[in-house]
Amino acid sequence: MVPEANGLMKGCDSAGAAGKGGAVAAATINTSTSKFLMNVITIEDYKSTYWPKLDGAIDQLLTQSPGDYIPISYEQIYSCVYKCVCQQHSEQMYSDLIKKITNHLERVSKELQASPPDLYIERFNIALGQYMGALQSIVPLFIYMNKFYIETKLNRDLKDDLIKLFTEHVAEKHIYSLMPLLLEAQSTPFQITPSTMANIVKGLYTLRPEWVQMAPALFSKFIPNILPPAVESELQEYAAQDQKLQRELMQNGFTRWLISMCKLQRGFIIVS
């Protein structure tokens, strides 16, 4: 009876071992399945977890000033974008990004509209510089979305799309108010700094090159080859204009040193 009992026990042990092996295998499969399911990002996950992280980072980038420290993890944001692209959320993410930046630019435009004339040029310069600076961070963070959705499916480029947003929602709404002030500032020495004038003119040219036609002489001071080269017959006219400016400045109390600086600001010096 003992051998039989031993045999029975061995049989139970074997069955138990087999059962334990099957249970382990089943547990392994279930664990793998659970891990796979845990990596799936649903649209609810995207809206509640992933987009809020991106939204907050974009906010900080759009409103930062030059030299500001931005306490965000670029690696974390980059990873969020990558995961959302891999989980087929590119279309939603692109839509959210465009809506987010459009709302921001509409607020910027309203703030500019409320600016007094003496601050208008400088505030436009700040808005333009701040936005272009933000794009230097935003575009690389969304490089996967750009490569696998915007370029592939929309046949466009993210940077071009975001520059177009500034053109449509800010620059187009202000160009007819801004240009007369720029022309006035050009004819009034030291009203604005040369760097501010250069930044705005170059920025407007980047946004929409055809705006050159609104003020060719102004744009030609900062953008090469805008005007045809001067001919010898026009040099006397340029000299006369410069001498007239000198007389007007002297009459208004400007010293010769300031006059020289003014001519440098205008981009040329004609020997009197």
C-alpha positions as CSV (number, residue, x, y, z in Angstrom):
1,M,0.0,0.0,0.0
2,V,2.9,2.3,0.7
3,P,4.3,2.0,-2.8
4,E,0.9,2.7,-4.2
5,A,0.5,5.5,-1.8
6,N,3.9,6.8,-2.7
7,G,3.0,6.5,-6.3
8,L,-0.2,8.3,-5.7
9,M,1.7,11.0,-3.9
10,K,4.2,11.3,-6.7
11,G,1.3,11.6,-9.2
12,C,-0.2,14.4,-7.1
13,D,3.1,16.1,-6.8
14,S,3.6,15.9,-10.6
15,A,0.1,17.2,-11.2
16,G,0.7,19.9,-8.7
17,A,4.0,20.8,-10.3
18,A,2.4,20.9,-13.7
19,G,-0.5,23.0,-12.2
20,K,2.0,25.4,-10.7
21,G,3.9,25.7,-14.0
22,G,0.7,26.4,-15.8
23,A,-0.3,29.0,-13.2
24,V,3.1,30.7,-13.5
25,A,2.8,30.7,-17.3
26,A,-0.7,32.1,-17.2
27,A,0.4,34.8,-14.7
28,T,3.2,35.7,-17.0
29,I,0.9,36.1,-19.9
30,N,-1.6,38.1,-17.9
31,T,1.2,40.4,-16.6
32,S,2.5,41.0,-20.1
33,T,-1.0,41.8,-21.3
34,S,-1.5,44.1,-18.4
35,K,1.7,45.9,-19.1
36,F,0.7,46.3,-22.8
37,L,-2.7,47.7,-21.8
38,M,-1.1,50.0,-19.3
39,N,1.0,51.5,-22.1
40,V,-2.0,52.4,-24.2
41,I,-2.9,56.1,-24.0
42,T,-6.6,56.6,-24.4
43,I,-8.1,59.9,-25.5
44,E,-9.2,60.4,-21.9
45,D,-5.6,59.8,-20.8
46,Y,-4.4,62.3,-23.4
47,K,-6.9,65.0,-22.3
48,S,-6.4,64.5,-18.5
49,T,-2.7,63.8,-18.2
50,Y,-0.6,64.4,-21.3
51,W,-2.1,67.6,-22.8
52,P,-2.1,69.5,-19.5
53,K,1.6,68.9,-19.2
54,L,2.2,70.2,-22.7
55,D,-0.3,73.1,-22.2
56,G,1.6,74.3,-19.1
57,A,5.0,74.1,-20.8
58,I,3.7,76.1,-23.9
59,D,2.3,78.8,-21.6
60,Q,5.7,79.3,-20.0
61,L,7.5,79.3,-23.3
62,L,5.2,81.8,-24.8
63,T,5.4,84.3,-21.9
64,Q,9.1,84.0,-21.0
65,S,11.3,87.0,-21.4
66,P,14.9,86.8,-22.8
67,G,17.2,85.3,-20.1
68,D,14.4,83.9,-18.0
69,Y,14.8,80.5,-16.4
70,I,12.0,78.2,-17.4
71,P,11.5,75.4,-14.8
72,I,10.2,72.7,-17.1
73,S,11.7,69.4,-18.1
74,Y,12.3,69.5,-21.9
75,E,13.0,65.8,-21.8
76,Q,9.6,65.1,-20.1
77,I,7.8,67.3,-22.6
78,Y,9.6,65.7,-25.6
79,S,8.7,62.3,-24.2
80,C,5.0,63.2,-23.9
81,V,4.9,64.3,-27.5
82,Y,6.7,61.2,-28.6
83,K,4.2,58.9,-26.8
84,C,1.2,60.8,-28.0
85,V,2.4,60.5,-31.6
86,C,3.0,56.8,-31.2
87,Q,-0.5,56.3,-29.8
88,Q,-2.1,58.1,-32.8
89,H,-3.0,61.3,-31.0
90,S,-1.1,63.6,-33.4
91,E,-4.2,65.1,-35.0
92,Q,-5.7,66.0,-31.7
93,M,-2.4,67.3,-30.3
94,Y,-1.8,69.5,-33.4
95,S,-5.4,70.9,-33.1
96,D,-4.8,71.7,-29.4
97,L,-1.5,73.4,-30.1
98,I,-2.9,75.6,-32.9
99,K,-5.9,76.6,-30.7
100,K,-3.6,77.3,-27.7
101,I,-1.3,79.5,-29.6
102,T,-4.1,81.3,-31.5
103,N,-5.8,82.2,-28.2
104,H,-2.5,83.5,-26.9
105,L,-1.9,85.7,-30.0
106,E,-5.4,87.1,-29.9
107,R,-4.7,88.3,-26.3
108,V,-1.4,89.8,-27.5
109,S,-3.1,91.6,-30.3
110,K,-5.7,93.1,-27.9
111,E,-3.0,94.3,-25.6
112,L,-1.2,96.0,-28.5
113,Q,-4.4,97.7,-29.6
114,A,-4.7,99.3,-26.1
115,S,-1.1,100.6,-26.2
116,P,-0.5,104.4,-26.5
117,P,1.3,105.6,-29.6
118,D,4.6,106.3,-27.8
119,L,4.8,102.7,-26.5
120,Y,3.3,101.0,-29.5
121,I,6.5,100.3,-31.5
122,E,8.4,99.0,-28.5
123,R,5.6,96.8,-27.4
124,F,5.2,95.4,-30.9
125,N,8.9,94.7,-30.9
126,I,8.7,92.9,-27.6
127,A,5.7,90.8,-28.7
128,L,7.4,89.8,-32.0
129,G,10.7,88.9,-30.3
130,Q,9.1,87.0,-27.5
131,Y,7.0,84.9,-29.9
132,M,9.9,84.2,-32.3
133,G,12.0,83.2,-29.3
134,A,9.3,80.8,-28.0
135,L,9.2,79.1,-31.4
136,Q,12.9,78.2,-31.0
137,S,11.8,75.9,-28.2
138,I,8.3,74.9,-29.2
139,V,9.2,73.6,-32.6
140,P,11.9,71.2,-31.5
141,L,9.7,69.9,-28.7
142,F,7.1,68.9,-31.3
143,I,9.6,67.5,-33.8
144,Y,8.0,64.0,-33.8
145,M,4.5,65.4,-34.5
146,N,6.0,67.6,-37.2
147,K,7.8,64.8,-38.9
148,F,5.2,62.0,-38.7
149,Y,2.0,64.1,-39.0
150,I,2.4,67.6,-40.3
151,E,5.0,66.9,-42.9
152,T,3.6,63.5,-43.9
153,K,-0.1,64.0,-43.8
154,L,-0.6,67.8,-44.1
155,N,2.5,68.4,-46.4
156,R,3.4,71.5,-44.3
157,D,5.9,72.5,-41.6
158,L,5.2,73.3,-38.0
159,K,7.4,76.4,-37.9
160,D,5.8,77.8,-41.0
161,D,2.3,77.2,-39.6
162,L,3.2,78.9,-36.3
163,I,4.8,81.9,-38.0
164,K,1.6,82.2,-40.2
165,L,-0.4,82.4,-37.0
166,F,1.5,85.5,-35.8
167,T,1.1,87.0,-39.2
168,E,-2.7,86.5,-39.3
169,H,-3.6,87.2,-35.7
170,V,-1.1,90.0,-34.8
171,A,0.9,91.5,-37.7
172,E,-2.0,91.8,-40.2
173,K,-4.2,93.5,-37.7
174,H,-1.5,96.1,-36.8
175,I,0.5,96.7,-39.9
176,Y,-1.5,99.8,-41.0
177,S,-1.1,101.4,-37.6
178,L,2.5,100.3,-37.1
179,M,3.9,101.4,-40.5
180,P,3.1,105.2,-40.2
181,L,4.7,105.2,-36.7
182,L,7.8,103.5,-38.1
183,L,8.1,106.0,-40.9
184,E,7.7,108.8,-38.4
185,A,10.3,107.3,-36.1
186,Q,12.7,107.0,-39.0
187,S,12.5,110.7,-39.7
188,T,12.8,111.6,-36.0
189,P,16.3,110.8,-34.7
190,F,16.6,108.7,-31.6
191,Q,12.8,108.2,-31.2
192,I,13.5,104.5,-31.1
193,T,16.8,102.6,-31.0
194,P,18.3,101.4,-34.3
195,S,18.1,97.8,-33.0
196,T,14.4,98.0,-32.4
197,M,13.8,99.4,-35.9
198,A,16.0,96.7,-37.4
199,N,14.2,93.9,-35.5
200,I,10.8,95.0,-36.5
201,V,11.6,95.7,-40.2
202,K,13.4,92.3,-40.5
203,G,10.6,90.6,-38.7
204,L,7.9,92.1,-40.9
205,Y,9.9,91.0,-44.0
206,T,10.1,87.5,-42.6
207,L,6.4,87.4,-42.0
208,R,5.3,88.8,-45.3
209,P,7.9,90.0,-47.9
210,E,5.4,91.9,-50.0
211,W,5.0,94.4,-47.1
212,V,8.2,95.9,-48.5
213,Q,6.0,97.8,-51.0
214,M,4.5,99.8,-48.2
215,A,7.8,101.5,-47.4
216,P,10.6,100.4,-49.8
217,A,13.1,103.0,-48.6
218,L,12.6,101.9,-44.9
219,F,13.0,98.2,-45.7
220,S,16.0,98.9,-47.9
221,K,18.0,100.1,-44.9
222,F,17.8,96.7,-43.3
223,I,17.2,94.2,-46.1
224,P,19.8,93.9,-48.8
225,N,18.9,94.4,-52.5
226,I,15.4,95.7,-51.9
227,L,16.0,98.8,-54.1
228,P,17.8,99.0,-57.4
229,P,21.4,100.3,-57.0
230,A,21.8,104.0,-56.8
231,V,23.0,105.7,-60.0
232,E,25.6,108.5,-60.0
233,S,23.0,111.1,-61.0
234,E,21.2,110.6,-57.7
235,L,24.2,111.2,-55.4
236,Q,23.8,114.9,-55.4
237,E,20.2,114.6,-54.4
238,Y,21.2,112.3,-51.5
239,A,23.9,114.8,-50.4
240,A,21.4,117.7,-50.5
241,Q,18.9,115.7,-48.4
242,D,21.6,114.9,-45.8
243,Q,22.8,118.6,-45.6
244,K,19.2,119.7,-45.1
245,L,18.8,117.2,-42.2
246,Q,22.0,118.6,-40.7
247,R,20.7,122.1,-40.8
248,E,17.4,121.1,-39.2
249,L,19.2,119.3,-36.4
250,M,21.5,122.2,-35.8
251,Q,18.5,124.5,-35.6
252,N,17.0,122.2,-33.0
253,G,20.1,122.2,-30.8
254,F,21.7,119.0,-31.8
255,T,25.5,118.9,-31.7
256,R,27.7,117.7,-34.5
257,W,28.4,114.5,-32.6
258,L,24.7,113.7,-32.5
259,I,24.3,114.6,-36.1
260,S,27.0,112.0,-37.0
261,M,25.3,109.4,-34.9
262,C,22.0,110.2,-36.7
263,K,23.6,109.7,-40.1
264,L,25.0,106.4,-38.9
265,Q,21.5,105.4,-37.8
266,R,20.2,106.3,-41.3
267,G,22.7,103.8,-42.7
268,F,25.1,106.1,-44.7
269,I,27.4,109.0,-44.4
270,I,27.8,111.6,-47.1
271,V,30.8,113.9,-46.7
272,S,29.6,117.5,-46.5
